[in-house]
Each structure stands twice: as structure tokens, then as C-alpha cells.
Amino acid sequence: MTAVPRVASTPWRTILQQAWPILVGAWAGIVFAVLDTAMVGHTDAIDLQAMALGASIYITVFVGLMGVVHALIPIIAQHFGARRLSAAGHAWGQGVWLALGLSVLGGACLLFPDVWLSLSGSIEPEVRTRVAGYLVALALALPSALLFRTIYAMATAISQTRGVMAINLGSIVFKLLFNTWFIFGGLGLAPMGAVGAGVATLVVDWMMLAAGLWMLRRHPAFQTLRPRIGWPRWRDQKELLRLGLPMGGSYLIEVCAFSFMALLIARDGLYASGAQQILANLIALCYMLPMSLSLSTASLTAQAVGAHQLATARRTGLHGIALVMAGAVLTNLILIGAQRPIVSAYTDEARVAVIALTLLQIAPWFHFWDAMHCISAYILRAYKIALVPLILQILALTGVGLIGGWWLGYGPAAGAIAPVARWFMPGAPVGAATMWIMAMAGLALTSLLLFGWYGHVLRRQRWAGDPA
């Protein structure tokens, strides 16, 4: 029988032991996007813009739906902590049905790119055609990606993440091979550019799902839970949606800053759009460290909550916060010292590189608050608290970050904080700089609000012994 990890004595050590496979797997996953950007960046500016816009649209859809599926993590983790192993396996099967339903919804959203591209102003017809082809491939990949996320969620919930890490690492090799073939052509295939990157993702995502299902059948830790796909039950779907919809909304709000920034910054031209994609990729890559630590902290906290070990849950959460803060400081030292080599690795286009270097000036500031926002949100989800964080994120991330960034960057008050933008990011396009500054302000406000609510949860525990 699989044992619940012990975290009472040294929570930080247990968090790190659980986090490193999540981190390696997450970095392997983000390498998909890095490979796409770096390889398409060596074709032409039209393909790079098409992939930047198409990737922004796909990530908006996928991350929102992935957040709903990730409701499985606290649900399964609490079952696991309470030793309700059969219930944990049943919950996974219900998550499979949810993922299939969400795939239909998400696929429909991806097949109408003109609705999204209307935010970007005048886009060249060739760019629109390539965006549409890229998104068709990813719509076909979406079911496999979301189904694999149910496996990922179960593995994370029971602290058995090394198998998923191995699958993610192995997928890089196939992604590189298929990218090279489909993007640049060869062996009788014409170069496909950005569309080829989408086709490569389609093939590799289905390979990853096959490997994940094989792992479930072979790994003893998963077989202990007896994972099975029964008939969908409304009671279980309602529990998943009650937690998953606010979580999906939170994920969606978080990623919308990147997606809508990409769509709006496209108004500044091809080269600004490419530079924006480089910065967005880099921020996403840096985010993997706090995300892995936060996921590990949240799964261990949820296991302790399920076992009614509230002091352990509280101690684990506080240690997780300290680890994420330390990781953010170390990451920022790298961001400050290695900007030029980073940009050189992404592109050979001199005009894109110049703009990217000006935008990267905000990366250390943005990453710190991104990390703080991540750990605060994940800890609350461990207690199955998702609605209040969603409300706070709507107010801060959407109101201040997204709407405020548009209003001051490209809307009626465009240029109002141009002096601040020039001070923060000298030489950067004012609209793009404004969007990033306001997004950072929204993250900072959200982090403070979420930490405040977490303190409220801990006080409630002390007063009433209420785990939620």
C-alpha cells in the first residue's frame, strides 16, 4: 500500500523531494514552446508572428480548461490523505469524462481564430492563414493533452510524479525530431513553418497520452487506487465543476494577461510581436520553479488536510512560501545577468532582439510577484478554496492588470504613464511596456490579497478547527 509522505519534521525537505520531478517535467513541457519559438524564429518574421498569435490563443483555451481538470489534484490528494484509495481512483475516472467534454468545447473555440485576431487590428492575410492552420492541428491535439492532464493530476496528488517526468523528458526528443521535419521540411515533405510546429505537437501529445495510460496499468502506486472509468455521475461531476470552474477561471485570468498582451502588442508590428513572444516564453520558463514548489506544497498540504493533520498542513504551507521566495530571488539573479545570451538563443533577427532586450528589463520584477501569486493561490486550492481567490483575481489581475494595461497602453488613456514606462523599461515600445507594468501591478495586488485570505483561513483553523 502506498504511504502518505511524512512532512511533520522537515516540511521543506519533503516539498523539495516532491517538487524536483514536477519541476523537471514542467521544464520539459515548456521546452515545447521554447523549441517552437526558437525553431520558427529561424524561418521568417511572418511565421514567427503567426506562431506567437496562435500559441497565445491556444494557451488561453488550454490553460483555462486545464485548470478545471486540475480540480482533481486537491480532491484526489484529500482522498489519499484520508486513505480513501478506491474513492481516489474513482475520482480520476470522473475526471476523464470531464476532460473529454472540455475537449469538445475547447476545440470549437480554436477553430474560429478570426474572433481572437480581431483584437490585434490589421493582420496580414498570410499570417491569418498560418494561424488558422496552426490552431486546427492543436484542436486535434487538445483531447490527448487534457486526458494526459488527468494522469498528471493523479500523479501529483499522490506524490508519484517521476513517471510523468520521464514521459515529459522523452517527449522532448520526439518534439525536436518532428519539429525539424515539419517546420523545415525534408524526406519529401515541404516546409510548413508555424503550421508544422502545431502538427508536431499533435503527434507528440497523443504519444504522451499512450505512455501515460501504459504507466497507469504498470505502476503499483497507481494500481493501489484502482483507477477506473465508470459511467459519468452528476454528483461527482458537480464536485469537480464546483472546484474546477473557479480554478479554471483563475488559470484563465492568469494566462489572459499574456494572451491579450500578445494580441494587443501585435499592433506595434511584426518585430514587437516577436519580442513579446520571447519575453512571454522566458517568463513561462521561469514560472516553472515556483509552480513546481507550489504544486508540491499544495498536494502535501491537501494530504494533511484529508488526514485532519491541520498543524502539519499549516507548517507545510509556510515552508512552501519560504522556498518559493528563495527560488524567485535565485531566478532573478540569472535574469539580471544573462539577458543578452538569452535573447541570442531565441532569435537571429536583429530588430526583434533589440526590442526583446528592452522588454526583458521588467522580467525580474514581474517574476517575483508571479511567484508570490502562484504559491498563495495553490495553497488555498489545497483547502478546496477556489471561489474567493477567483473573485480577488478578477478584481486585481483583470481590473488593474489587463483592463488597466489596455486603457493606459492602447485605449483612451494611451501614453498616460509613458514616463513611468520609460523609467522602468528604457527604449521599449510605450504600449508594450505599459501592458507589462500594469500586469505586474495586478500580480502584486493579487498576491497580497491572497496571502491575506490565507491568513484568514489559518486563523479560522485555530479558532474552530475547520479545515476549509
Order of alpha helices (4+ residues) and beta strands (2+ residues): alpha-alpha-alpha-alpha-alpha-alpha-alpha-alpha-alpha-alpha-alpha-alpha-alpha-alpha-alpha-alpha-alpha-alpha-alpha
